[in-house]
Amino acid sequence: MTDPQHGRRAQRPSVRDGVPAEDAGASGRTIAWWHCFAGIAGDMALGSLVDAGADLALIERELAALSVGGWSIESEEVLRGGVAATHLRVRVRNDEVVRTHAHIVGLITEARLPPRARDRALATFARLAEVEGRLHRRPAAQVHFHEVGSADAVIDIVGTCVALEVLGIDEVWASPIAQGTGMVRSAHGLLPIPVPAVVELLAGAPTYGTDIPVELTTPTGAALASTLARGFGPMPAMTVRSSGYGAGTRDLDGRPNALQVVVGTAASTAAGAGHPVVLLEANVDDVTGEVLGHTLDALMAAGAHDAWLAPVLGKKGRPAHVVSALADPALAEALRQVLAEETGTLGVRRSDLVRWTAPRSFDQVEVNGHVVRVKRGPDRIKAEHDDVVRVARLVHLPVREVARRAEEEARSRGLPDAPAT
């Protein structure tokens, strides 16, 4: 690659053992947290890391070792919903190759990438092959990638893994992941949003729908998040070093079409660090129980950490309810609108709080041949209630029996302890 201004080969930092040379002696774990309030796609993931400081020229130099020829990366500074972001486009000439998983493994292995970048990229494509194989009822080794095997998708995925290495990222975390709605055209024809591969890839991860008629989360984005993220939730306790936004292609109504990344050094939760949250509340005395129940569902679907009702005695002795929602500060405005629109309240109040959360990890087990997601904390394993209810209906067992079997299966498999934050 050449310096576009001077027409000569640019001088770039070296990468040693996965950490930029100038940071190689830094102590503590470096973490990156993706905030997926507008979903996640491969180009958005790579763009966010470049926007946060990853040297694009160095990334391109590493990617040049991939035998996919005829590509280039265009970088543009844009605004999305008033937020400054980096929009990356991978331009490819005449790429009509349908690559198999084995083909892509060969490309990545032969490229002599930094070891951790190589391993992350291989794990991401292995996850894709597993899911595509299950969806198309064939062994993972025989899977033919279409969109996710195209040259631009390969560059997005491998480039993201190289960018993580350029920034010296030891751990990746992510927020709950937003989904759009509607239909999208694929190599297999029209598919519903979220597409089947995204649903499968995010099994066990927190995700939620919106009424935005766009594919917010793509298979490449879902594969990166589900493979690389050590856990999902609010931003981990950290000393922030940098942040960035990777732009999506189009503008959206109601939120910036961008993926945020925050990069920093992990802080010990033992020191008392917590996560900032907002508490939104409204008092209502003229709303039916059915509407209140729907409001809770709508708040959770919009990304609230939790939502609940409390009965109170209002003015003039009227029975009333307090509707409450706990959320990430970035979602405060969107949730305020949900609360106001669903209940018709004339006022919503906000409190800024700190939330301490126990570390947790996610996995899935089978009960009578049916998948049940489980969540593991420092002191217990708990089966996801929605999965337990679904399986209980299918196998005609009590809910508590399905939960017991799922949790016992998780313990017998020796799932790893929940990660420390």
C-alpha positions in Angstrom: 0.0 0.0 0.0 1.2 3.5 -0.7 0.8 6.8 1.0 -2.1 8.5 -1.1 -0.6 11.9 -0.6 3.1 11.3 -1.3 2.9 8.2 -3.6 5.4 6.3 -1.5 5.3 3.3 0.9 4.1 4.7 4.3 6.0 3.9 7.5 3.8 2.0 9.9 4.1 0.6 13.4 5.0 -3.0 13.8 2.7 -5.6 15.4 4.5 -7.9 17.9 2.6 -10.8 19.6 -0.7 -9.1 18.8 0.1 -5.8 20.5 1.3 -2.6 18.8 5.0 -2.2 19.7 4.5 1.1 21.5 1.9 -0.5 23.8 3.6 -3.9 24.3 4.7 -3.1 27.8 1.3 -1.9 29.0 -0.2 -3.7 32.0 -3.8 -4.8 32.5 -6.3 -6.2 30.1 -7.4 -4.1 27.1 -11.1 -4.5 26.3 -13.4 -3.4 23.5 -17.1 -3.0 24.1 -19.4 -2.8 21.1 -22.7 -0.9 21.6 -25.1 -2.5 19.1 -28.0 0.0 19.5 -28.3 0.0 15.6 -27.2 -3.6 15.2 -23.9 -4.8 13.9 -22.4 -5.6 10.5 -18.9 -6.6 9.4 -18.1 -3.2 7.8 -19.5 -1.4 10.8 -17.4 -3.5 13.2 -14.2 -2.7 11.2 -15.2 0.9 10.8 -15.7 1.4 14.5 -12.2 0.1 15.3 -10.6 2.3 12.7 -12.6 5.2 14.0 -11.3 4.3 17.5 -7.7 4.5 16.3 -6.7 1.3 14.5 -4.3 2.2 11.7 -6.2 1.3 8.4 -2.9 1.3 6.5 -1.5 -1.4 8.8 -4.7 -3.4 8.6 -4.5 -3.3 4.8 -0.9 -4.4 4.8 -1.9 -7.5 6.9 -4.9 -8.2 4.6 -2.8 -8.0 1.5 -1.5 -11.5 2.4 -5.0 -13.0 1.8 -5.2 -14.6 -1.6 -8.5 -12.9 -2.6 -7.0 -10.3 -4.9 -8.8 -7.4 -6.6 -10.0 -5.5 -3.5 -9.6 -2.1 -2.0 -11.0 -0.3 1.1 -12.4 3.2 0.9 -12.7 5.2 4.1 -15.1 8.1 4.4 -15.9 10.4 7.4 -19.6 10.8 7.6 -22.4 11.9 10.0 -25.1 9.4 11.1 -27.9 11.0 13.1 -25.6 13.9 13.9 -22.8 11.5 15.1 -19.4 11.6 13.5 -18.5 8.1 12.2 -16.2 6.2 9.8 -17.8 4.5 6.8 -15.7 1.8 5.2 -16.5 0.3 1.8 -14.7 -2.8 0.5 -14.6 -2.6 -3.3 -14.1 -5.9 -5.1 -13.5 -6.6 -8.8 -15.1 -9.7 -10.4 -15.5 -11.8 -7.3 -17.9 -14.6 -8.3 -16.2 -17.4 -6.3 -18.4 -19.4 -4.0 -16.0 -20.4 -1.3 -16.3 -23.4 1.0 -15.3 -23.3 4.7 -12.2 -25.3 3.9 -11.2 -22.8 1.2 -11.5 -19.9 3.6 -9.6 -21.8 6.3 -6.8 -22.2 3.8 -6.8 -18.5 2.9 -6.6 -17.4 6.5 -4.0 -20.0 7.5 -1.7 -19.3 4.6 -1.8 -15.5 5.1 0.5 -15.6 8.2 -1.6 -13.2 10.1 -0.8 -12.3 13.7 -1.6 -15.5 15.7 -4.5 -14.0 17.7 -6.0 -12.3 14.7 -5.8 -15.6 12.8 -7.4 -17.6 15.6 -10.2 -15.1 16.0 -10.9 -15.1 12.2 -10.9 -18.9 12.0 -13.2 -19.2 15.0 -15.6 -16.8 13.4 -15.8 -18.7 10.1 -16.1 -22.0 12.0 -19.1 -20.6 13.8 -20.6 -19.5 10.5 -20.0 -23.0 9.0 -21.6 -24.7 12.0 -24.7 -22.5 11.7 -25.0 -22.7 7.9 -24.5 -26.5 8.1 -27.3 -26.8 10.6 -29.6 -24.5 8.6 -29.0 -26.4 5.3 -28.7 -29.9 6.8 -25.2 -30.7 5.8 -21.8 -31.1 7.5 -20.0 -27.9 8.3 -17.1 -29.0 6.1 -19.4 -29.1 3.1 -21.0 -25.7 3.6 -20.7 -23.3 0.6 -20.6 -19.7 1.7 -22.4 -17.2 -0.5 -22.7 -13.7 0.9 -20.5 -14.5 3.9 -17.9 -16.1 1.7 -17.6 -13.2 -0.7 -14.3 -11.2 -0.8 -15.8 -8.2 0.9 -17.2 -10.3 3.8 -13.8 -12.1 4.1 -12.1 -8.7 4.3 -14.6 -7.4 6.8 -14.3 -10.4 9.2 -10.5 -10.8 8.9 -10.0 -7.1 8.9 -11.9 -6.7 12.1 -9.8 -9.4 13.8 -6.6 -7.7 12.6 -7.9 -4.3 13.8 -8.6 -5.8 17.3 -4.9 -6.9 17.2 -3.7 -3.5 16.1 -5.4 -2.0 19.1 -4.1 -4.7 21.4 -7.6 -5.9 22.4 -7.5 -8.8 24.9 -11.3 -9.2 25.4 -14.4 -8.2 23.4 -17.7 -7.5 25.0 -21.0 -6.3 23.5 -24.4 -4.9 24.4 -27.7 -6.5 23.6 -28.0 -6.5 19.8 -30.8 -4.6 17.9 -32.7 -6.2 15.0 -34.7 -4.6 12.3 -37.9 -6.0 10.6 -39.2 -6.7 7.1 -37.6 -8.8 4.3 -34.2 -8.9 2.7 -33.0 -10.4 -0.6 -30.3 -13.1 -0.3 -28.7 -15.8 -2.5 -31.6 -18.0 -1.4 -34.3 -15.4 -2.3 -36.3 -13.2 0.1 -35.7 -14.0 3.8 -37.4 -12.5 6.9 -35.4 -10.0 9.1 -33.6 -11.1 11.2 -32.5 -13.8 8.8 -32.3 -17.4 10.0 -28.5 -17.3 10.2 -28.6 -14.3 12.5 -31.2 -15.9 14.7 -29.1 -19.1 15.0 -25.8 -17.2 15.5 -27.2 -15.2 18.3 -28.7 -18.1 20.2 -27.9 -17.5 23.9 -27.1 -13.8 23.3 -29.4 -11.0 24.3 -31.1 -9.4 21.3 -34.2 -7.4 20.6 -36.4 -6.2 17.8 -37.3 -2.8 16.6 -39.8 -1.5 14.0 -37.0 -0.2 11.7 -37.6 -1.8 8.3 -33.9 -2.5 7.6 -31.5 -5.4 8.3 -29.6 -3.9 11.2 -27.7 -7.0 12.1 -26.1 -9.1 9.3 -24.7 -12.6 9.5 -21.1 -11.3 9.4 -21.9 -9.0 12.3 -23.7 -11.6 14.3 -20.9 -14.1 13.7 -18.3 -11.6 14.9 -20.3 -10.7 18.0 -21.3 -14.2 19.0 -17.8 -15.6 18.4 -15.6 -12.9 19.8 -17.7 -11.4 22.7 -16.9 -12.8 26.0 -20.2 -11.6 27.4 -23.1 -9.3 26.7 -24.5 -6.4 28.8 -23.7 -2.8 29.7 -20.3 -1.3 29.2 -17.8 -3.1 31.4 -16.0 -1.1 34.1 -12.9 0.3 32.4 -10.6 3.3 32.1 -11.6 4.6 28.6 -8.7 5.0 26.1 -10.6 5.7 23.0 -14.0 5.3 21.3 -15.3 5.2 17.7 -18.3 4.7 15.5 -18.6 2.5 12.4 -21.2 3.8 10.1 -23.9 1.8 8.3 -24.7 2.7 4.7 -28.0 4.6 5.1 -29.5 7.0 7.6 -32.2 5.8 9.9 -35.1 7.6 11.6 -34.8 7.8 15.3 -31.2 6.7 15.9 -27.8 7.0 14.4 -27.0 4.1 12.0 -23.7 3.3 13.6 -21.9 0.8 15.8 -20.1 2.3 18.8 -16.9 0.8 20.2 -15.4 1.8 23.5 -11.8 0.8 24.1 -10.1 0.9 27.5 -8.3 -0.9 30.3 -10.4 -3.2 32.5 -11.1 -1.9 36.0 -11.6 -4.3 38.9 -15.2 -4.5 40.1 -13.8 -5.1 43.5 -12.8 -1.5 43.6 -16.5 -0.6 43.6 -16.9 0.3 39.9 -20.4 0.1 38.6 -22.3 0.8 35.3 -24.2 4.0 34.8 -27.9 3.4 34.1 -31.1 5.5 33.9 -34.4 4.8 35.7 -37.4 6.1 33.8 -40.7 6.2 35.6 -44.3 7.3 35.0 -47.4 7.3 37.3 -50.6 6.2 35.5 -54.1 5.8 36.9 -56.2 5.4 33.8 -54.6 2.5 31.9 -55.9 -1.1 31.7 -53.9 -4.1 32.9 -53.7 -5.3 29.3 -52.0 -2.1 28.2 -49.7 -2.1 31.2 -48.6 -5.7 30.4 -48.0 -4.7 26.8 -46.0 -1.7 27.9 -43.6 -3.8 29.9 -43.1 -6.1 26.8 -42.5 -3.0 24.6 -39.9 -1.5 27.0 -38.0 -4.8 27.1 -38.1 -5.1 23.3 -36.7 -1.6 23.0 -33.6 -2.6 25.1 -34.5 -2.0 28.7 -32.4 -4.0 31.2 -35.6 -4.5 33.3 -39.1 -3.1 33.5 -41.7 -3.5 36.2 -45.0 -2.2 37.7 -45.7 -1.2 41.3 -49.3 -0.5 42.5 -49.7 2.8 44.5 -52.4 5.0 45.8 -52.6 8.2 43.7 -54.1 11.6 44.2 -57.7 11.8 45.2 -57.4 8.2 46.5 -57.3 6.7 43.0 -55.6 3.3 42.5 -52.6 3.8 40.2 -49.4 2.2 39.0 -45.8 3.3 38.7 -44.3 2.0 35.4 -40.5 1.7 35.7 -37.7 0.9 33.3 -34.0 0.5 33.9 -31.8 1.2 30.8 -28.5 2.1 29.3 -28.2 6.0 29.2 -27.9 5.8 25.4 -31.4 4.3 25.1 -33.0 6.8 27.5 -34.8 8.9 24.8 -36.0 5.9 22.8 -37.5 4.2 26.0 -39.0 7.5 27.1 -40.9 7.6 23.9 -42.1 4.0 24.3 -43.3 4.7 27.8 -45.1 7.9 26.8 -46.7 6.4 23.6 -47.8 3.1 25.1 -49.3 4.6 28.3 -50.4 8.0 27.1 -48.8 9.6 30.2 -48.2 13.3 30.2 -44.9 13.1 32.1 -41.9 10.8 32.5 -39.2 11.3 35.1 -35.6 10.2 34.9 -33.0 9.3 37.6 -29.3 8.6 36.9 -28.1 5.6 38.9 -25.2 3.2 39.1 -25.8 -0.5 38.6 -23.5 -3.3 39.9 -23.9 -6.5 38.0 -22.4 -9.9 38.6 -20.4 -11.4 35.7 -22.2 -14.0 33.7 -21.6 -16.3 30.7 -24.0 -18.0 28.3 -24.3 -21.4 26.9 -26.9 -23.9 25.7 -27.8 -27.5 26.6 -30.4 -30.0 25.4 -33.3 -31.4 27.3 -35.0 -34.3 25.5 -33.4 -33.2 22.2 -34.5 -29.5 22.5 -32.1 -26.6 23.1 -32.3 -24.6 26.3 -30.2 -21.6 26.9 -28.5 -21.3 30.3 -26.9 -18.4 32.1 -24.1 -18.9 34.6 -23.2 -16.5 37.4 -20.5 -16.7 40.1 -22.8 -18.8 42.4 -25.5 -20.4 40.2 -26.6 -21.7 36.9 -30.1 -20.7 35.7 -32.0 -21.9 32.7 -33.7 -19.2 30.5 -37.4 -19.2 31.4 -38.7 -18.7 27.9 -36.8 -21.7 26.6 -37.9 -23.8 29.6 -41.6 -23.0 29.0 -41.3 -23.8 25.2 -39.6 -27.1 25.9 -42.0 -28.0 28.7 -44.9 -27.7 26.3 -43.1 -29.8 23.6 -42.1 -32.7 25.9 -45.1 -32.5 28.3 -43.1 -32.0 31.5 -43.5 -29.5 34.3 -41.6 -26.2 33.8 -39.6 -26.8 37.0 -38.6 -30.3 35.8 -37.3 -29.0 32.5 -35.4 -26.2 34.3 -33.9 -28.8 36.7 -32.7 -31.0 33.9 -31.2 -28.1 31.9 -29.3 -26.8 34.9 -28.0 -30.3 35.9 -26.9 -30.9 32.3 -25.0 -27.6 32.4 -23.3 -28.6 35.6 -22.4 -32.0 34.3 -20.7 -30.5 31.3 -18.5 -28.4 33.5 -19.3 -25.1 31.9 -16.6 -22.5 32.7 -17.0 -20.1 35.5 -18.6 -16.7 34.5 -15.9 -14.3 33.4 -14.8 -11.6 35.8 -15.4 -8.0 34.7 
